Amino acid sequence: MSELVREIVEVNAYIGGDEEKALLTVEAEGITPTAGWTNLQLDPHVYINPPADGVQDFDLVGDRPSGGGADTPSTVEAAWEGPLEDWVIGIRVHAIANMIEDEIFEPWEEEDDEDESEEQSSKAA
């Protein structure tokens, strides 16, 4: 049975695709209490109503080794990719000891802002 890893070390979230079919990709690195964990994955929380803060939560989980594994903490990674819901402004990844948030930005908004700035500069000249 899957369980939360001990600690989240790093989280990265970014948007791919285009405005019509935006894809959210989340990558997380964590630490397990022992070596040998398998089936590591990011499990998104499922909401009936979108959360008021606009943050999509994920759990970094895996399967503890059945033989006990070495008592040496181990670094693990997992990723998730899926459609970007229109209410999402950030993500949060949970572990036992902590959680890390990351704000996401739509890449085409930055391009639109730059295009508008260039248009306004050329009109002013």
Order of alpha helices (4+ residues) and beta strands (2+ residues): beta-beta-beta-beta-beta-beta-beta-beta-alpha
